[in-house]
């Protein structure tokens, strides 16, 4: 006679059971998460380095949007930032350069559990200092900085993946961050930034998130050291997989909403309806980093018309192409090329790179593995060429 487990595996509930096992048993989209981590770390790092000479004008003491005005707005919207805690240039320089180091750590995948939290803190702190500086790309980085904290984005293609264990550096970093968090929490200078409750949904402040992440990291290390093969560690690992998979699902839904809403809003615009929407930014100084190229593209009326209509069609159709893998992959490649064109022609590299990094959630695993293998071969060839006599 067949056992109950065998009958259940073959019964009507078998697909649901396999789905739950995959949902809790492993982190789905590990390679896609790694590409997003690398992409957003690179985007934020490149932005900070590009604007390093202008950092004080954008976010520091020379900003036209003074700290007093920023604090008034922060009181109304409750956004998180650490810059008003002390004020002054020294504190700003410390936060800005910490943002550079956090972006580099996220890019390399070094101590990712801690570096993604620092990445989140620095992104929110700088962007919320002056919300009038951002564009669509900054909004995407803002959102993804929150989501990356909950993903297991360093399981492949990271320094953490090459490390055999947590080591003493991880423990020391955990202790230092815990001490810093305690000082910030109980020092009396954080104001309303670090609170346990909030007046708006989800009615929880930032303190439960930071302390919860810190406690989970400590529990993870303790169970891995004392009972690596025990049931509590297995349960914690399953919960981490569930949180990761939920975060990846949220990221995918977010990308779909970005394209769907952008497409349907364009449908309602008169300039998109008559196919002239691209013509106007090509003749604005702000969007013409290469005047000769912009003039050449803007003078070709038929390509401008086709690109304008094609953009609307691609964005509206993107959610429906997810039902067919091949069509989705083709459309994804076209959209990546479109973002590259936007970065070059319109001079919006941060926006374009941020959207390409977000699109990585839909990239096929086979293509990512193929690209990684090709890069390894190129690297080995370069090493052999350098070592050759």
N, C-alpha and C positions, 0 to 999 in steps of 0.2 A: 504493500500500500504506500502511496505517496505521503510524505510528511506535510504538515500544515504550511511550513515555509515554502516548500516546492509548489504547493497549490496556490499560495499567495503570489509567488513569483510569476505563475502562469495565468493567474486570474485577471479579472477586469481591473483590479487596482494595481497591476504590475507597472504601468507607465508612471503612475503617481509615486509609487514606491521608489522606482529608479530615479525619478526626478528629485525626490527628497534626499535620497542618498547622495546624488551628485551635488545638490545644493549645500548639504552640510559636510560632505566628505572631502571636498577639495575646493580650492580657490579657482573659480572659473575666470578665464581671460587674463591669466597671469602675464602673458607677453604684451597684451594690449595695455594693461595697467602699467607695465614697465615703460612702454613707449610714451604713455601720457606723463608719467613721472619725469622722464628725461625731457620731454617736450616742454612742459610747463616750467621745469627748473631752468631750462635753457632760455625760454622766453623772458622770464622775470630777471634772470641774471644779465642777459643782453640789454634789457631795458635799463636796469640800474647802472650798468657800466656806461651805456650810451649817455644817460642823463647825469652822470657823476659831476661834470662841471657845472650843471644847472641845478643840482640837488637842493641847494639852499633857497633858490628862487621858487622851486616847485613845492617843496614840503617843509622848508626850514624857516629860519628867522627872517629871511628876505622875501618871503612869499607875500604877494598882494592880499591873499586871504589870510589875515592875521590869526594868531592863535586865539585871540579873544572871540573873533567871529566864528572860528572853528568850534570853540567850546560851546557857544550858543547853539549852533546847529546840532552838535553832539548831544546836548541836553534834550533837544526835541526828538531826535530820531533814535537815540540810544545806541549808536554804532560804537564798535569797539576800536580803540586805539590806545597805545601806551605813550604817545608823544606828549600829551598834556600832563603827564604825571609829574615831571620835573621841569619841563620847558628848558629853554636855553640851547645854545649851539652844541655844547658838549654832549648832552643827552641825545639830541637829534643825530649827531655824527655817530654815536654808538649804535643807535637803532638802525641807521641806514647801512652801516658796514656790517652789522649783524645780519641784515637782510641779504647782503651779498654773500656772506658765508653760508647762510641757510639755503639759498638758491643753489650754490655750488654743491653743498652736501646732498641736496635732493637730486640734483643732476647726476651725481656719482653714486647715489644710493648708499651713503655712509651713515650708519646709525639712523636708519630711516624713520623709526618710530618717534625719535626725538626731533630729527631734522624736519619732518613734515609738520610737526606742531610749531616749531620755530618759524617755518615757512609761512604757516597760517597767520601767526601773530604779526610777523613783519609785513605781509601783504595787506592785512586789514589795517594795520597801524598807519602805513604810508598812504594807502588809497583813501581811507576815511579822514585823513588829515585835510584833504581838499578834494571833495567829491566832484568838483566841476572840471577837473583835469582829465577825467577818464573818458574812454570811448567804449565801443562794443568789446574790443579785445581785453581791456582792463576788467570789464564785468565778467568775462569768461574766466580770466585768471582768478578773480575774486571768488567765484563759485567753486571752481575746481580746487582751489587751495583748501576749502572746507572738506570737499569730498575725498581728497587724497589721504587725509588723516585716517579714514576708515577703511582704506584698501590695503591689501598686502602687495604693494607695488614694488617690493624689492626682492622678490623670490627669484627673479632671473635678471641678468644683465645689471648687476649692482655689486658694489664692494661687499655688502652684507651677505650676498649669496656665496661669495668666496670665503667668508669667514667661518671657521669651524664651530665657534661658540661665542657667547656674549663677551667673555673676557673681562679683564679688570677695567678697561676703558669704559665699557658700557655701564658697569656698576657705579664707577666714579661720576659719569655723566648723569646718571639717574639721581644720585645723591645731590649733586650740585644743582640740578634743575628743581628738585624738591625743595632745597633750601631757598632758592631764588623765588619759587612760587610762594613759599610760606612768608618770606619777607614782603613780597608784593601784596599778599592777601591780608596780612595783619599789620603792615607798616603804616596804614592810614593815608597813603598818598595816591592810591589807585582810584579813589572816588567811587563812581557808579560803574566803572568798567568791570571790576571783579565782584560780582554779586551772586548770591545763591538763587535768587528769584528775579523775574523780570515781569514788567507790566504787560508785555505783548506775548503773543504765541511764539514759542511753546511754553512760556511762563517760567523758564529756567534761565538763569544767568550763565556767565562763562565759567564761573568757579566749579560747578559740578562737572563740566566737560574736562577742564584741565586737571582737576584732582582725580577724576575717574580714570583718565588716560594714564596718569602717573601711577595710580594704585594698580591698574591692570598690568602695566609694564613690570612693576615689582613682583606681582603675583606670578606672572609668566616666567620670570627669571627664577623665582624660588621653586616653583614646581618643576621647571626644567632641570634644576640642580639637584633637588631632593628625590623627586619621583618622575623621571622623564618618561617612563612607560606606564605610569599610573592612570587610573580613570579620570581624576580631576584634570590632569593635563590634556587628556583626550577630549574631555568636555569643553575645556577652554579653547582648544584648537578648532573644534567644531563650531563654537560660537564665533570665533574669529573668521572662519570661512563664511558663515552666514552673513556677518556684517560686511565682509568684503564683497560678496555677491550682491547684497542689497545695494551697496554703494555703487557698484558697477552698473546695476540696473538703473539707479537714479541718474547716473551720468549719461547713460544711453537715452533715457527719456528726456533729459535736459537738452541734449543735442538735437533730438527730434523736434522738441518744442521751439528751439531757436530757429531752425530752418522753416518749420511750418508757419510760425507766426510772422517771420520775415517775409516769406513768400506771399501769404494771404494779405499782409499789409501792402505789399507792393502791387498786388492785383487791384487794390482800391485807388492807387495813385494815378493821376492823369498822365504824368510824365512816363510812367512805366507802361501805361496803356497805349500811348502813341509811340513807344520805343525810343524816346529821346532822353531817358534818365541818365544814361552814361555820358551823354554829350556834355552836360553842364559841369560836372566835377572835372572833366578833362580840360576845362578852360578856366579853372580857378587856381590861383597861385598856391593855395594850401595843399592841393592835391596834384601838383605837377612837379615832382622832384627832377624829372627829366623833361624839360619843356619841348625839346625836339621830338621825343617819342610821343608825348601827349598830343602834340599838334598833328603828328602823323596819324595816330589812331583816331583822333577826333575828326579829322578831315574825311575819313572813310565812313560815309553815312550808312551804307548797307551793313558792314560789320558791327557798327555801333547799335543799329537796330536789332540785329540777330543776337548780339551778346545781351542786350537788355531783355529781350523776350526769353532767351535761353536761361538767363539767371532766374527769372520768375518760374519758368517751367521746372527747372532743376530743384528749386527750393520747395515748391508745392508738391512735387512728385516724390521727394526723398522719403517721407514716411511710408509711402505705399510700396516703394522698392524693397523694403526690408522683408517682404513676403517672398522674394526671389533672390537667392544668394548671388547668382551671376549678374543679374541686373543691378543689384546693390553695389557690387564690387566695381562694375563699370562706371556707374554714376559717382561712386566715391572717388575714383581716380580723376574723373572730370572736375569734380568740386575741388580736389586738391590742386589741380592745375589752375583752376579759376582763382584760388586764394594766392597762389604764387604770382599770377598776373596782377592781382590787386596790390600785393606787396611791392612789385616792381613799378607798375604804371602809376598807381595812385599814391604810393609812398606810405602805406599802412602796414609795416612789417609786423608790429606787435599784434595787431588784430588778425592778420593772416596766419602767423605762426601759432597763435592761440587757438584758432579754429582748426588748423591742421592737427594740432595736438589733441584737441577734443574729438576730432573725427577718428582718431586712432582706436577708439573704443569699438568701432565697427570693422577694423581691418582684419582680414582672414589670417589665422594663425600660420597657415602654410606659407603665405607670402612673407610674413615677418621672419619665420625661421630660414627661408631661402635667402632673404636679405642679410640676415645675421651670418649665415654660412659664407656668403660672398664677401662680406667685410672681413671675416676671419682669414679667408684665402688671400685677399689683398694685403692684409697685415703681415701674413707669413711670407708672402713674396717680397715685401719691402724689407723685412728683417733679413731674409736670405740675401737680398741684393746688397744690403749694408755690410753683411758679414763676409760676402764673397771677396776673395783676394784680388 
